[in-house]
Amino acid sequence: MVEKLNWLVWLILVILWNYGFPEATPLQDVFVAVILSLLFIIIKLMRSRYLHKITSRSKNKI
């Protein structure tokens, strides 16, 4: 579910970029899409590390 939500947010941001900056070149469009993708990958990694940290702490507590 979270993956679909992330993809939907990414898509909305790309669409907003395309309509907000119609004079942007195709290269700029691709650049922004790649930057947004990398940003969402980083967010996913940070979220998974945070969740891993929480679960490892809960295993240590008895």
PyMOL Python script that loads the backbone (N, CA, C, O; Angstrom):
from pymol import cmd

cmd.read_pdbstr("""\
ATOM      1  N   MET A   1       0.826  -1.201   0.000  1.00  0.00           N
ATOM      2  CA  MET A   1       0.000   0.000   0.000  1.00  0.00           C
ATOM      3  C   MET A   1       0.864   1.257   0.000  1.00  0.00           C
ATOM      4  O   MET A   1       0.591   2.212  -0.728  1.00  0.00           O
ATOM      5  N   VAL A   2       1.912   1.246   0.826  1.00  0.00           N
ATOM      6  CA  VAL A   2       2.796   2.405   0.916  1.00  0.00           C
ATOM      7  C   VAL A   2       3.510   2.628  -0.414  1.00  0.00           C
ATOM      8  O   VAL A   2       3.717   3.767  -0.833  1.00  0.00           O
ATOM      9  N   GLU A   3       3.888   1.523  -1.077  1.00  0.00           N
ATOM     10  CA  GLU A   3       4.571   1.635  -2.367  1.00  0.00           C
ATOM     11  C   GLU A   3       3.678   2.315  -3.406  1.00  0.00           C
ATOM     12  O   GLU A   3       4.143   3.153  -4.178  1.00  0.00           O
ATOM     13  N   LYS A   4       2.407   1.955  -3.419  1.00  0.00           N
ATOM     14  CA  LYS A   4       1.471   2.571  -4.359  1.00  0.00           C
ATOM     15  C   LYS A   4       1.274   4.048  -4.046  1.00  0.00           C
ATOM     16  O   LYS A   4       1.172   4.876  -4.951  1.00  0.00           O
ATOM     17  N   LEU A   5       1.222   4.367  -2.767  1.00  0.00           N
ATOM     18  CA  LEU A   5       1.071   5.762  -2.366  1.00  0.00           C
ATOM     19  C   LEU A   5       2.306   6.569  -2.763  1.00  0.00           C
ATOM     20  O   LEU A   5       2.180   7.687  -3.261  1.00  0.00           O
ATOM     21  N   ASN A   6       3.490   6.013  -2.549  1.00  0.00           N
ATOM     22  CA  ASN A   6       4.718   6.691  -2.957  1.00  0.00           C
ATOM     23  C   ASN A   6       4.736   6.932  -4.460  1.00  0.00           C
ATOM     24  O   ASN A   6       5.095   8.016  -4.920  1.00  0.00           O
ATOM     25  N   TRP A   7       4.348   5.917  -5.219  1.00  0.00           N
ATOM     26  CA  TRP A   7       4.327   6.057  -6.672  1.00  0.00           C
ATOM     27  C   TRP A   7       3.329   7.130  -7.093  1.00  0.00           C
ATOM     28  O   TRP A   7       3.610   7.921  -7.994  1.00  0.00           O
ATOM     29  N   LEU A   8       2.175   7.161  -6.449  1.00  0.00           N
ATOM     30  CA  LEU A   8       1.151   8.151  -6.783  1.00  0.00           C
ATOM     31  C   LEU A   8       1.639   9.568  -6.471  1.00  0.00           C
ATOM     32  O   LEU A   8       1.425  10.488  -7.261  1.00  0.00           O
ATOM     33  N   VAL A   9       2.287   9.742  -5.331  1.00  0.00           N
ATOM     34  CA  VAL A   9       2.826  11.065  -4.971  1.00  0.00           C
ATOM     35  C   VAL A   9       3.890  11.470  -5.979  1.00  0.00           C
ATOM     36  O   VAL A   9       3.922  12.620  -6.415  1.00  0.00           O
ATOM     37  N   TRP A  10       4.773  10.527  -6.361  1.00  0.00           N
ATOM     38  CA  TRP A  10       5.810  10.814  -7.354  1.00  0.00           C
ATOM     39  C   TRP A  10       5.171  11.245  -8.664  1.00  0.00           C
ATOM     40  O   TRP A  10       5.596  12.229  -9.269  1.00  0.00           O
ATOM     41  N   LEU A  11       4.153  10.516  -9.105  1.00  0.00           N
ATOM     42  CA  LEU A  11       3.468  10.840 -10.358  1.00  0.00           C
ATOM     43  C   LEU A  11       2.830  12.219 -10.300  1.00  0.00           C
ATOM     44  O   LEU A  11       2.920  12.981 -11.263  1.00  0.00           O
ATOM     45  N   ILE A  12       2.192  12.547  -9.195  1.00  0.00           N
ATOM     46  CA  ILE A  12       1.564  13.863  -9.051  1.00  0.00           C
ATOM     47  C   ILE A  12       2.613  14.964  -9.101  1.00  0.00           C
ATOM     48  O   ILE A  12       2.394  16.001  -9.727  1.00  0.00           O
ATOM     49  N   LEU A  13       3.759  14.746  -8.443  1.00  0.00           N
ATOM     50  CA  LEU A  13       4.827  15.742  -8.479  1.00  0.00           C
ATOM     51  C   LEU A  13       5.392  15.927  -9.887  1.00  0.00           C
ATOM     52  O   LEU A  13       5.696  17.048 -10.294  1.00  0.00           O
ATOM     53  N   VAL A  14       5.531  14.841 -10.620  1.00  0.00           N
ATOM     54  CA  VAL A  14       6.016  14.948 -12.003  1.00  0.00           C
ATOM     55  C   VAL A  14       4.999  15.705 -12.867  1.00  0.00           C
ATOM     56  O   VAL A  14       5.377  16.548 -13.680  1.00  0.00           O
ATOM     57  N   ILE A  15       3.725  15.403 -12.687  1.00  0.00           N
ATOM     58  CA  ILE A  15       2.687  16.099 -13.453  1.00  0.00           C
ATOM     59  C   ILE A  15       2.667  17.583 -13.096  1.00  0.00           C
ATOM     60  O   ILE A  15       2.562  18.434 -13.980  1.00  0.00           O
ATOM     61  N   LEU A  16       2.768  17.894 -11.809  1.00  0.00           N
ATOM     62  CA  LEU A  16       2.806  19.303 -11.393  1.00  0.00           C
ATOM     63  C   LEU A  16       4.011  20.020 -11.997  1.00  0.00           C
ATOM     64  O   LEU A  16       3.904  21.172 -12.419  1.00  0.00           O
ATOM     65  N   TRP A  17       5.148  19.344 -12.037  1.00  0.00           N
ATOM     66  CA  TRP A  17       6.339  19.929 -12.654  1.00  0.00           C
ATOM     67  C   TRP A  17       6.065  20.231 -14.140  1.00  0.00           C
ATOM     68  O   TRP A  17       6.384  21.315 -14.628  1.00  0.00           O
ATOM     69  N   ASN A  18       5.478  19.268 -14.842  1.00  0.00           N
ATOM     70  CA  ASN A  18       5.247  19.442 -16.277  1.00  0.00           C
ATOM     71  C   ASN A  18       4.250  20.561 -16.567  1.00  0.00           C
ATOM     72  O   ASN A  18       4.413  21.301 -17.536  1.00  0.00           O
ATOM     73  N   TYR A  19       3.228  20.687 -15.740  1.00  0.00           N
ATOM     74  CA  TYR A  19       2.262  21.764 -15.957  1.00  0.00           C
ATOM     75  C   TYR A  19       2.744  23.087 -15.372  1.00  0.00           C
ATOM     76  O   TYR A  19       2.382  24.152 -15.873  1.00  0.00           O
ATOM     77  N   GLY A  20       3.547  23.033 -14.332  1.00  0.00           N
ATOM     78  CA  GLY A  20       4.047  24.260 -13.718  1.00  0.00           C
ATOM     79  C   GLY A  20       5.162  24.907 -14.510  1.00  0.00           C
ATOM     80  O   GLY A  20       5.348  26.123 -14.457  1.00  0.00           O
ATOM     81  N   PHE A  21       5.906  24.092 -15.249  1.00  0.00           N
ATOM     82  CA  PHE A  21       7.019  24.594 -16.047  1.00  0.00           C
ATOM     83  C   PHE A  21       6.907  24.053 -17.470  1.00  0.00           C
ATOM     84  O   PHE A  21       7.706  23.212 -17.883  1.00  0.00           O
ATOM     85  N   PRO A  22       5.915  24.534 -18.218  1.00  0.00           N
ATOM     86  CA  PRO A  22       5.713  23.995 -19.569  1.00  0.00           C
ATOM     87  C   PRO A  22       6.859  24.336 -20.526  1.00  0.00           C
ATOM     88  O   PRO A  22       7.030  23.660 -21.541  1.00  0.00           O
ATOM     89  N   GLU A  23       7.633  25.357 -20.224  1.00  0.00           N
ATOM     90  CA  GLU A  23       8.732  25.747 -21.099  1.00  0.00           C
ATOM     91  C   GLU A  23       9.996  24.922 -20.852  1.00  0.00           C
ATOM     92  O   GLU A  23      11.003  25.119 -21.531  1.00  0.00           O
ATOM     93  N   ALA A  24       9.951  23.998 -19.885  1.00  0.00           N
ATOM     94  CA  ALA A  24      11.110  23.151 -19.583  1.00  0.00           C
ATOM     95  C   ALA A  24      11.411  22.231 -20.767  1.00  0.00           C
ATOM     96  O   ALA A  24      10.507  21.743 -21.446  1.00  0.00           O
ATOM     97  N   THR A  25      12.691  22.012 -20.991  1.00  0.00           N
ATOM     98  CA  THR A  25      13.106  21.122 -22.075  1.00  0.00           C
ATOM     99  C   THR A  25      12.869  19.667 -21.663  1.00  0.00           C
ATOM    100  O   THR A  25      12.729  19.375 -20.476  1.00  0.00           O
ATOM    101  N   PRO A  26      12.825  18.764 -22.627  1.00  0.00           N
ATOM    102  CA  PRO A  26      12.676  17.343 -22.286  1.00  0.00           C
ATOM    103  C   PRO A  26      13.799  16.852 -21.362  1.00  0.00           C
ATOM    104  O   PRO A  26      13.558  16.018 -20.489  1.00  0.00           O
ATOM    105  N   LEU A  27      14.995  17.350 -21.544  1.00  0.00           N
ATOM    106  CA  LEU A  27      16.104  16.964 -20.674  1.00  0.00           C
ATOM    107  C   LEU A  27      15.839  17.390 -19.229  1.00  0.00           C
ATOM    108  O   LEU A  27      16.119  16.633 -18.300  1.00  0.00           O
ATOM    109  N   GLN A  28      15.310  18.581 -19.040  1.00  0.00           N
ATOM    110  CA  GLN A  28      14.959  19.040 -17.692  1.00  0.00           C
ATOM    111  C   GLN A  28      13.843  18.185 -17.097  1.00  0.00           C
ATOM    112  O   GLN A  28      13.859  17.887 -15.903  1.00  0.00           O
ATOM    113  N   ASP A  29      12.883  17.794 -17.919  1.00  0.00           N
ATOM    114  CA  ASP A  29      11.802  16.923 -17.444  1.00  0.00           C
ATOM    115  C   ASP A  29      12.355  15.587 -16.946  1.00  0.00           C
ATOM    116  O   ASP A  29      11.962  15.104 -15.884  1.00  0.00           O
ATOM    117  N   VAL A  30      13.253  15.004 -17.708  1.00  0.00           N
ATOM    118  CA  VAL A  30      13.856  13.732 -17.316  1.00  0.00           C
ATOM    119  C   VAL A  30      14.691  13.917 -16.050  1.00  0.00           C
ATOM    120  O   VAL A  30      14.642  13.081 -15.147  1.00  0.00           O
ATOM    121  N   PHE A  31      15.450  15.000 -15.982  1.00  0.00           N
ATOM    122  CA  PHE A  31      16.287  15.280 -14.818  1.00  0.00           C
ATOM    123  C   PHE A  31      15.442  15.375 -13.550  1.00  0.00           C
ATOM    124  O   PHE A  31      15.788  14.780 -12.529  1.00  0.00           O
ATOM    125  N   VAL A  32      14.352  16.107 -13.606  1.00  0.00           N
ATOM    126  CA  VAL A  32      13.476  16.263 -12.437  1.00  0.00           C
ATOM    127  C   VAL A  32      12.845  14.924 -12.062  1.00  0.00           C
ATOM    128  O   VAL A  32      12.744  14.607 -10.876  1.00  0.00           O
ATOM    129  N   ALA A  33      12.426  14.143 -13.032  1.00  0.00           N
ATOM    130  CA  ALA A  33      11.833  12.838 -12.738  1.00  0.00           C
ATOM    131  C   ALA A  33      12.853  11.928 -12.060  1.00  0.00           C
ATOM    132  O   ALA A  33      12.509  11.202 -11.127  1.00  0.00           O
ATOM    133  N   VAL A  34      14.104  11.959 -12.520  1.00  0.00           N
ATOM    134  CA  VAL A  34      15.148  11.133 -11.910  1.00  0.00           C
ATOM    135  C   VAL A  34      15.443  11.612 -10.493  1.00  0.00           C
ATOM    136  O   VAL A  34      15.584  10.794  -9.585  1.00  0.00           O
ATOM    137  N   ILE A  35      15.538  12.914 -10.294  1.00  0.00           N
ATOM    138  CA  ILE A  35      15.790  13.466  -8.950  1.00  0.00           C
ATOM    139  C   ILE A  35      14.660  13.069  -7.998  1.00  0.00           C
ATOM    140  O   ILE A  35      14.919  12.668  -6.863  1.00  0.00           O
ATOM    141  N   LEU A  36      13.429  13.178  -8.447  1.00  0.00           N
ATOM    142  CA  LEU A  36      12.299  12.778  -7.604  1.00  0.00           C
ATOM    143  C   LEU A  36      12.346  11.287  -7.291  1.00  0.00           C
ATOM    144  O   LEU A  36      12.052  10.876  -6.168  1.00  0.00           O
ATOM    145  N   SER A  37      12.715  10.480  -8.277  1.00  0.00           N
ATOM    146  CA  SER A  37      12.827   9.036  -8.036  1.00  0.00           C
ATOM    147  C   SER A  37      13.902   8.741  -6.994  1.00  0.00           C
ATOM    148  O   SER A  37      13.688   7.941  -6.082  1.00  0.00           O
ATOM    149  N   LEU A  38      15.053   9.385  -7.132  1.00  0.00           N
ATOM    150  CA  LEU A  38      16.126   9.186  -6.155  1.00  0.00           C
ATOM    151  C   LEU A  38      15.696   9.640  -4.764  1.00  0.00           C
ATOM    152  O   LEU A  38      16.021   8.992  -3.769  1.00  0.00           O
ATOM    153  N   LEU A  39      14.974  10.742  -4.695  1.00  0.00           N
ATOM    154  CA  LEU A  39      14.479  11.241  -3.414  1.00  0.00           C
ATOM    155  C   LEU A  39      13.559  10.215  -2.756  1.00  0.00           C
ATOM    156  O   LEU A  39      13.655   9.979  -1.551  1.00  0.00           O
ATOM    157  N   PHE A  40      12.673   9.609  -3.534  1.00  0.00           N
ATOM    158  CA  PHE A  40      11.762   8.615  -2.975  1.00  0.00           C
ATOM    159  C   PHE A  40      12.499   7.339  -2.595  1.00  0.00           C
ATOM    160  O   PHE A  40      12.109   6.672  -1.637  1.00  0.00           O
ATOM    161  N   ILE A  41      13.555   6.983  -3.321  1.00  0.00           N
ATOM    162  CA  ILE A  41      14.370   5.820  -2.946  1.00  0.00           C
ATOM    163  C   ILE A  41      15.066   6.079  -1.614  1.00  0.00           C
ATOM    164  O   ILE A  41      15.116   5.198  -0.756  1.00  0.00           O
ATOM    165  N   ILE A  42      15.600   7.282  -1.440  1.00  0.00           N
ATOM    166  CA  ILE A  42      16.264   7.645  -0.181  1.00  0.00           C
ATOM    167  C   ILE A  42      15.270   7.619   0.973  1.00  0.00           C
ATOM    168  O   ILE A  42      15.585   7.130   2.057  1.00  0.00           O
ATOM    169  N   ILE A  43      14.075   8.143   0.742  1.00  0.00           N
ATOM    170  CA  ILE A  43      13.036   8.124   1.779  1.00  0.00           C
ATOM    171  C   ILE A  43      12.689   6.688   2.148  1.00  0.00           C
ATOM    172  O   ILE A  43      12.519   6.370   3.325  1.00  0.00           O
ATOM    173  N   LYS A  44      12.583   5.818   1.144  1.00  0.00           N
ATOM    174  CA  LYS A  44      12.272   4.402   1.403  1.00  0.00           C
ATOM    175  C   LYS A  44      13.376   3.750   2.225  1.00  0.00           C
ATOM    176  O   LYS A  44      13.086   3.006   3.162  1.00  0.00           O
ATOM    177  N   LEU A  45      14.643   4.018   1.891  1.00  0.00           N
ATOM    178  CA  LEU A  45      15.760   3.453   2.650  1.00  0.00           C
ATOM    179  C   LEU A  45      15.770   3.952   4.088  1.00  0.00           C
ATOM    180  O   LEU A  45      15.993   3.177   5.017  1.00  0.00           O
ATOM    181  N   MET A  46      15.528   5.243   4.269  1.00  0.00           N
ATOM    182  CA  MET A  46      15.506   5.808   5.615  1.00  0.00           C
ATOM    183  C   MET A  46      14.368   5.212   6.433  1.00  0.00           C
ATOM    184  O   MET A  46      14.527   4.927   7.620  1.00  0.00           O
ATOM    185  N   ARG A  47      13.221   5.027   5.790  1.00  0.00           N
ATOM    186  CA  ARG A  47      12.069   4.447   6.484  1.00  0.00           C
ATOM    187  C   ARG A  47      12.360   3.003   6.892  1.00  0.00           C
ATOM    188  O   ARG A  47      12.018   2.593   8.001  1.00  0.00           O
ATOM    189  N   SER A  48      12.989   2.232   6.003  1.00  0.00           N
ATOM    190  CA  SER A  48      13.279   0.840   6.333  1.00  0.00           C
ATOM    191  C   SER A  48      14.329   0.738   7.441  1.00  0.00           C
ATOM    192  O   SER A  48      14.232  -0.143   8.296  1.00  0.00           O
ATOM    193  N   ARG A  49      15.317   1.612   7.441  1.00  0.00           N
ATOM    194  CA  ARG A  49      16.318   1.612   8.516  1.00  0.00           C
ATOM    195  C   ARG A  49      15.688   1.995   9.843  1.00  0.00           C
ATOM    196  O   ARG A  49      16.017   1.422  10.881  1.00  0.00           O
ATOM    197  N   TYR A  50      14.777   2.969   9.810  1.00  0.00           N
ATOM    198  CA  TYR A  50      14.097   3.396  11.023  1.00  0.00           C
ATOM    199  C   TYR A  50      13.243   2.260  11.579  1.00  0.00           C
ATOM    200  O   TYR A  50      13.247   2.006  12.783  1.00  0.00           O
ATOM    201  N   LEU A  51      12.515   1.579  10.700  1.00  0.00           N
ATOM    202  CA  LEU A  51      11.687   0.463  11.149  1.00  0.00           C
ATOM    203  C   LEU A  51      12.546  -0.681  11.660  1.00  0.00           C
ATOM    204  O   LEU A  51      12.176  -1.345  12.629  1.00  0.00           O
ATOM    205  N   HIS A  52      13.679  -0.919  11.029  1.00  0.00           N
ATOM    206  CA  HIS A  52      14.592  -1.974  11.487  1.00  0.00           C
ATOM    207  C   HIS A  52      15.130  -1.633  12.873  1.00  0.00           C
ATOM    208  O   HIS A  52      15.268  -2.509  13.727  1.00  0.00           O
ATOM    209  N   LYS A  53      15.432  -0.357  13.088  1.00  0.00           N
ATOM    210  CA  LYS A  53      15.937   0.078  14.385  1.00  0.00           C
ATOM    211  C   LYS A  53      14.890  -0.126  15.471  1.00  0.00           C
ATOM    212  O   LYS A  53      15.210  -0.570  16.574  1.00  0.00           O
ATOM    213  N   ILE A  54      13.653   0.195  15.160  1.00  0.00           N
ATOM    214  CA  ILE A  54      12.577   0.040  16.128  1.00  0.00           C
ATOM    215  C   ILE A  54      12.350  -1.431  16.467  1.00  0.00           C
ATOM    216  O   ILE A  54      12.185  -1.778  17.636  1.00  0.00           O
ATOM    217  N   THR A  55      12.340  -2.296  15.454  1.00  0.00           N
ATOM    218  CA  THR A  55      12.094  -3.718  15.718  1.00  0.00           C
ATOM    219  C   THR A  55      13.259  -4.352  16.473  1.00  0.00           C
ATOM    220  O   THR A  55      13.044  -5.236  17.303  1.00  0.00           O
ATOM    221  N   SER A  56      14.480  -3.918  16.201  1.00  0.00           N
ATOM    222  CA  SER A  56      15.620  -4.492  16.929  1.00  0.00           C
ATOM    223  C   SER A  56      15.607  -4.036  18.387  1.00  0.00           C
ATOM    224  O   SER A  56      16.010  -4.793  19.271  1.00  0.00           O
ATOM    225  N   ARG A  57      15.156  -2.832  18.648  1.00  0.00           N
ATOM    226  CA  ARG A  57      15.052  -2.366  20.034  1.00  0.00           C
ATOM    227  C   ARG A  57      13.998  -3.147  20.791  1.00  0.00           C
ATOM    228  O   ARG A  57      14.195  -3.506  21.952  1.00  0.00           O
ATOM    229  N   SER A  58      12.879  -3.412  20.133  1.00  0.00           N
ATOM    230  CA  SER A  58      11.803  -4.125  20.815  1.00  0.00           C
ATOM    231  C   SER A  58      12.185  -5.579  21.101  1.00  0.00           C
ATOM    232  O   SER A  58      11.680  -6.168  22.057  1.00  0.00           O
ATOM    233  N   LYS A  59      13.067  -6.164  20.289  1.00  0.00           N
ATOM    234  CA  LYS A  59      13.514  -7.536  20.536  1.00  0.00           C
ATOM    235  C   LYS A  59      14.449  -7.600  21.748  1.00  0.00           C
ATOM    236  O   LYS A  59      14.487  -8.610  22.450  1.00  0.00           O
ATOM    237  N   ASN A  60      15.196  -6.533  21.990  1.00  0.00           N
ATOM    238  CA  ASN A  60      16.129  -6.512  23.103  1.00  0.00           C
ATOM    239  C   ASN A  60      15.437  -6.304  24.457  1.00  0.00           C
ATOM    240  O   ASN A  60      15.950  -6.712  25.499  1.00  0.00           O
ATOM    241  N   LYS A  61      14.283  -5.673  24.421  1.00  0.00           N
ATOM    242  CA  LYS A  61      13.555  -5.428  25.668  1.00  0.00           C
ATOM    243  C   LYS A  61      12.742  -6.667  26.037  1.00  0.00           C
ATOM    244  O   LYS A  61      12.110  -7.284  25.180  1.00  0.00           O
ATOM    245  N   ILE A  62      12.767  -7.014  27.290  1.00  0.00           N
ATOM    246  CA  ILE A  62      11.988  -8.175  27.741  1.00  0.00           C
ATOM    247  C   ILE A  62      11.071  -7.752  28.869  1.00  0.00           C
ATOM    248  O   ILE A  62      10.324  -8.574  29.399  1.00  0.00           O
TER     249      ILE A  62
END
""", "prot")
cmd.dss("prot")
cmd.show_as("cartoon", "prot")
cmd.util.cbc("prot")
cmd.orient("prot")
